[in-house]
């Protein structure tokens, strides 16, 4: 983050999304090149260390958090399939659109302090 801020000195604010919940670490994180999963406190600390003043930090995808947590508790989350074909068939597209709508509603209704599988933050240069 520090290198990006140095590379773009005129940037005044940034939006950041990161994986949340260290307890959710799985082969997905390894596959997608994640270095860690953050908590709201650790992301805030990292932002401050990089010279960003946190304006807002909130959890996202609260329903997915519990689905991932359940999969890990059942022992099926560590070796999940990491490659999926895109939803090109009509029924798959409909399911994808429905899930997107549900996650959008969740974002509007569920408090941002509840545990989620991702975090979003807005920060400004300190």
NUKEPA-428702 format. One record per residue: residue in three letters; x, y, z of N, C-alpha, C in turn. Coordinates in nm, 3 decimals, decimal comma, m for minus. Example, Ala and Ser with C-alpha at 12.3 -4.5 7.8 and 13.67 -1.06 7.14 Angstrom:
<rs>
R residu nX nY nZ caX caY caZ cX cY cZ
R ala 1,319 m0,569 0,780 1,230 m0,450 0,780 1,320 m0,330 0,780
R ser 1,285 m0,225 0,708 1,367 m0,106 0,714 1,290 0,003 0,787
</rs>
This chain:
<rs>
R residu nX nY nZ caX caY caZ cX cY cZ
R unk 0,083 m0,118 0,000 0,000 0,000 0,000 0,088 0,125 0,000
R unk 0,195 0,118 0,077 0,286 0,233 0,083 0,346 0,261 m0,054
R unk 0,387 0,156 m0,126 0,445 0,174 m0,259 0,345 0,234 m0,356
R unk 0,220 0,194 m0,346 0,117 0,251 m0,434 0,096 0,399 m0,404
R unk 0,092 0,432 m0,277 0,075 0,574 m0,240 0,194 0,656 m0,288
R unk 0,314 0,601 m0,277 0,434 0,672 m0,327 0,429 0,688 m0,478
R unk 0,376 0,588 m0,548 0,371 0,592 m0,694 0,265 0,691 m0,745
R unk 0,165 0,720 m0,662 0,057 0,812 m0,701 0,045 0,924 m0,598
R unk 0,137 1,018 m0,600 0,141 1,122 m0,496 0,021 1,216 m0,497
R unk m0,052 1,225 m0,605 m0,167 1,316 m0,611 m0,297 1,254 m0,560
R unk m0,295 1,127 m0,531 m0,414 1,060 m0,479 m0,443 1,114 m0,339
R unk m0,567 1,155 m0,319 m0,607 1,210 m0,190 m0,682 1,109 m0,103
R unk m0,762 1,021 m0,168 m0,837 0,918 m0,096 m0,826 0,787 m0,171
R unk m0,837 0,677 m0,096 m0,833 0,544 m0,156 m0,946 0,457 m0,099
R unk m0,993 0,366 m0,181 m1,087 0,263 m0,137 m1,010 0,131 m0,139
R unk m1,022 0,055 m0,033 m0,946 m0,068 m0,016 m1,043 m0,181 0,017
R unk m1,027 m0,295 m0,050 m1,100 m0,415 m0,009 m0,997 m0,525 0,017
R unk m1,017 m0,596 0,124 m0,924 m0,703 0,163 m1,005 m0,821 0,218
R unk m0,944 m0,940 0,215 m1,011 m1,054 0,279 m1,011 m1,034 0,431
R unk m1,120 m1,075 0,495 m1,133 m1,057 0,640 m1,142 m1,193 0,709
R unk m1,120 m1,189 0,839 m1,135 m1,309 0,920 m1,018 m1,405 0,911
R unk m0,912 m1,381 0,989 m0,797 m1,472 0,986 m0,837 m1,618 1,007
R unk m0,946 m1,640 1,080 m0,992 m1,777 1,106 m1,050 m1,844 0,982
R unk m1,068 m1,768 0,873 m1,122 m1,822 0,749 m1,014 m1,864 0,649
R unk m0,887 m1,857 0,689 m0,777 m1,888 0,597 m0,798 m2,027 0,534
R unk m0,784 m2,034 0,400 m0,803 m2,161 0,330 m0,717 m2,166 0,204
R unk m0,731 m2,273 0,129 m0,657 m2,285 0,004 m0,699 m2,176 m0,096
R unk m0,816 m2,118 m0,081 m0,856 m2,004 m0,165 m0,756 m1,889 m0,149
R unk m0,719 m1,861 m0,025 m0,626 m1,751 0,002 m0,491 m1,778 m0,064
R unk m0,444 m1,900 m0,053 m0,317 m1,937 m0,116 m0,328 m1,921 m0,267
R unk m0,436 m1,975 m0,326 m0,455 m1,970 m0,470 m0,460 m1,826 m0,523
R unk m0,529 m1,738 m0,451 m0,546 m1,600 m0,497 m0,436 m1,505 m0,449
R unk m0,332 m1,558 m0,387 m0,217 m1,478 m0,352 m0,236 m1,385 m0,233
R unk m0,329 m1,419 m0,146 m0,347 m1,337 m0,025 m0,228 m1,360 0,069
R unk m0,188 m1,255 0,137 m0,080 m1,266 0,235 m0,137 m1,285 0,375
R unk m0,256 m1,232 0,397 m0,320 m1,244 0,528 m0,468 m1,213 0,513
R unk m0,542 m1,243 0,616 m0,681 m1,199 0,628 m0,684 m1,101 0,744
R unk m0,750 m0,990 0,725 m0,748 m0,880 0,820 m0,868 m0,880 0,913
R unk m0,851 m0,813 1,025 m0,963 m0,771 1,109 m0,978 m0,622 1,085
R unk m1,089 m0,564 1,129 m1,106 m0,420 1,114 m0,992 m0,347 1,185
R unk m0,953 m0,396 1,302 m0,845 m0,332 1,378 m0,711 m0,343 1,306
R unk m0,680 m0,461 1,250 m0,550 m0,476 1,184 m0,545 m0,397 1,053
R unk m0,657 m0,386 0,982 m0,658 m0,304 0,860 m0,641 m0,157 0,896
R unk m0,709 m0,111 1,000 m0,694 0,028 1,044 m0,549 0,056 1,083
R unk m0,488 m0,036 1,155 m0,348 m0,021 1,196 m0,256 m0,014 1,074
R unk m0,281 m0,099 0,976 m0,200 m0,100 0,854 m0,216 0,030 0,776
R unk m0,338 0,079 0,768 m0,363 0,206 0,698 m0,286 0,319 0,765
R unk m0,294 0,326 0,896 m0,224 0,432 0,970 m0,073 0,423 0,948
R unk m0,020 0,301 0,948 0,124 0,282 0,928 0,168 0,325 0,789
R unk 0,075 0,322 0,693 0,106 0,362 0,556 0,076 0,510 0,530
R unk 0,035 0,582 0,633 0,007 0,724 0,617 m0,134 0,756 0,572
R unk m0,227 0,663 0,594 m0,367 0,687 0,560 m0,450 0,707 0,686
R unk m0,537 0,804 0,683 m0,632 0,826 0,792 m0,760 0,753 0,754
R unk m0,799 0,650 0,832 m0,922 0,577 0,800 m1,045 0,667 0,815
R unk m1,127 0,671 0,712 m1,253 0,746 0,715 m1,366 0,650 0,751
R unk m1,363 0,531 0,691 m1,465 0,429 0,717 m1,402 0,292 0,696
R unk m1,436 0,199 0,784 m1,394 0,059 0,771 m1,516 m0,024 0,808
R unk m1,557 m0,114 0,718 m1,673 m0,199 0,750 m1,657 m0,337 0,690
R unk m1,726 m0,430 0,752 m1,726 m0,570 0,706 m1,825 m0,584 0,590
R unk m1,795 m0,679 0,502 m1,882 m0,712 0,388 m1,906 m0,863 0,386
R unk m2,012 m0,903 0,321 m2,041 m1,044 0,295 m2,054 m1,125 0,424
R unk m2,143 m1,079 0,512 m2,163 m1,146 0,639 m2,216 m1,288 0,622
R unk m2,303 m1,309 0,526 m2,356 m1,444 0,501 m2,247 m1,539 0,454
R unk m2,158 m1,489 0,370 m2,048 m1,573 0,323 m1,952 m1,608 0,436
R unk m1,938 m1,517 0,532 m1,852 m1,546 0,647 m1,898 m1,675 0,714
R unk m2,028 m1,684 0,742 m2,078 m1,801 0,814 m2,076 m1,925 0,728
R unk m2,094 m1,911 0,597 m2,082 m2,027 0,508 m1,939 m2,079 0,507
R unk m1,842 m1,989 0,499 m1,701 m2,030 0,502 m1,665 m2,090 0,637
R unk m1,711 m2,028 0,742 m1,681 m2,078 0,877 m1,736 m2,219 0,895
R unk m1,859 m2,240 0,846 m1,921 m2,372 0,855 m1,845 m2,477 0,774
R unk m1,804 m2,440 0,652 m1,729 m2,533 0,567 m1,597 m2,572 0,634
R unk m1,530 m2,475 0,692 m1,404 m2,505 0,761 m1,427 m2,594 0,883
R unk m1,535 m2,567 0,958 m1,565 m2,646 1,077 m1,596 m2,791 1,040
R unk m1,657 m2,811 0,922 m1,691 m2,946 0,877 m1,574 m3,015 0,807
R unk m1,463 m2,943 0,794 m1,345 m3,002 0,730 m1,349 m3,003 0,579
R unk m1,442 m2,928 0,520 m1,452 m2,926 0,374 m1,403 m2,795 0,314
R unk m1,351 m2,708 0,396 m1,311 m2,577 0,347 m1,166 m2,562 0,309
R unk m1,079 m2,650 0,354 m0,936 m2,631 0,328 m0,894 m2,673 0,188
R unk m0,967 m2,764 0,128 m0,928 m2,814 m0,004 m1,038 m2,793 m0,107
R unk m1,103 m2,678 m0,100 m1,210 m2,648 m0,195 m1,155 m2,631 m0,336
R unk m1,237 m2,659 m0,431 m1,202 m2,635 m0,571 m1,182 m2,486 m0,591
R unk m1,073 m2,445 m0,656 m1,044 m2,303 m0,672 m1,070 m2,252 m0,814
R unk m1,104 m2,342 m0,905 m1,133 m2,299 m1,041 m1,276 m2,335 m1,077
R unk m1,347 m2,236 m1,126 m1,487 m2,255 m1,165 m1,507 m2,203 m1,306
R unk m1,594 m2,266 m1,379 m1,628 m2,218 m1,512 m1,725 m2,101 m1,498
R unk m1,717 m2,002 m1,587 m1,809 m1,888 m1,577 m1,953 m1,932 m1,601
R unk m2,047 m1,862 m1,539 m2,189 m1,900 m1,554 m2,243 m1,856 m1,690
R unk m2,233 m1,943 m1,790 m2,278 m1,907 m1,924 m2,416 m1,962 m1,955
R unk m2,457 m2,065 m1,887 m2,589 m2,121 m1,910 m2,693 m2,033 m1,842
R unk m2,810 m2,022 m1,903 m2,916 m1,936 m1,849 m2,948 m1,964 m1,702
R unk m2,970 m2,090 m1,661 m3,001 m2,113 m1,519 m2,890 m2,063 m1,427
R unk m2,765 m2,083 m1,468 m2,654 m2,035 m1,385 m2,653 m1,884 m1,377
R unk m2,678 m1,818 m1,488 m2,683 m1,671 m1,486 m2,791 m1,621 m1,392
R unk m2,905 m1,686 m1,394 m3,015 m1,645 m1,307 m2,977 m1,663 m1,160
R unk m2,911 m1,775 m1,129 m2,867 m1,798 m0,991 m2,763 m1,694 m0,951
R unk m2,670 m1,664 m1,041 m2,567 m1,564 m1,014 m2,632 m1,428 m0,988
R unk m2,728 m1,390 m1,071 m2,798 m1,261 m1,053 m2,874 m1,259 m0,922
R unk m2,935 m1,370 m0,885 m3,010 m1,377 m0,759 m2,914 m1,361 m0,640
R unk m2,801 m1,432 m0,644 m2,704 m1,420 m0,535 m2,650 m1,278 m0,524
R unk m2,624 m1,214 m0,637 m2,576 m1,075 m0,636 m2,680 m0,985 m0,572
R unk m2,808 m1,006 m0,603 m2,915 m0,924 m0,545 m2,923 m0,947 m0,393
R unk m2,912 m1,073 m0,351 m2,918 m1,104 m0,208 m2,801 m1,038 m0,134
R unk m2,681 m1,045 m0,192 m2,565 m0,982 m0,128 m2,580 m0,830 m0,123
R unk m2,642 m0,771 m0,225 m2,667 m0,627 m0,223 m2,765 m0,589 m0,113
R unk m2,869 m0,668 m0,097 m2,967 m0,643 0,010 m2,900 m0,661 0,146
R unk m2,820 m0,767 0,158 m2,747 m0,792 0,283 m2,662 m0,669 0,320
R unk m2,593 m0,614 0,221 m2,508 m0,497 0,245 m2,588 m0,380 0,301
R unk m2,709 m0,363 0,252 m2,793 m0,252 0,297 m2,852 m0,276 0,436
R unk m2,881 m0,401 0,469 m2,954 m0,431 0,592 m2,869 m0,474 0,711
R unk m2,757 m0,539 0,685 m2,676 m0,595 0,794 m2,573 m0,491 0,840
R unk m2,564 m0,469 0,970 m2,466 m0,372 1,020 m2,323 m0,407 0,978
R unk m2,247 m0,306 0,943 m2,110 m0,323 0,896 m2,013 m0,371 1,002
R unk m2,054 m0,375 1,127 m1,967 m0,424 1,234 m1,977 m0,575 1,250
R unk m2,081 m0,637 1,192 m2,095 m0,782 1,201 m1,987 m0,848 1,116
R unk m1,937 m0,962 1,161 m1,828 m1,033 1,092 m1,866 m1,063 0,948
R unk m1,771 m1,036 0,856 m1,789 m1,066 0,715 m1,665 m1,133 0,661
R unk m1,672 m1,180 0,536 m1,557 m1,246 0,477 m1,463 m1,148 0,406
R unk m1,505 m1,021 0,398 m1,421 m0,915 0,339 m1,440 m0,788 0,420
R unk m1,344 m0,697 0,401 m1,352 m0,563 0,460 m1,340 m0,462 0,348
R unk m1,407 m0,349 0,363 m1,389 m0,236 0,273 m1,354 m0,115 0,359
R unk m1,260 m0,036 0,311 m1,218 0,082 0,387 m1,196 0,198 0,291
R unk m1,223 0,317 0,342 m1,192 0,441 0,271 m1,092 0,514 0,359
R unk m0,984 0,560 0,298 m0,883 0,633 0,373 m0,836 0,755 0,296
R unk m0,791 0,855 0,371 m0,735 0,975 0,308 m0,592 0,992 0,356
R unk m0,514 1,060 0,276 m0,377 1,085 0,318 m0,376 1,164 0,448
R unk m0,297 1,116 0,541 m0,294 1,179 0,675 m0,228 1,316 0,667
</rs>
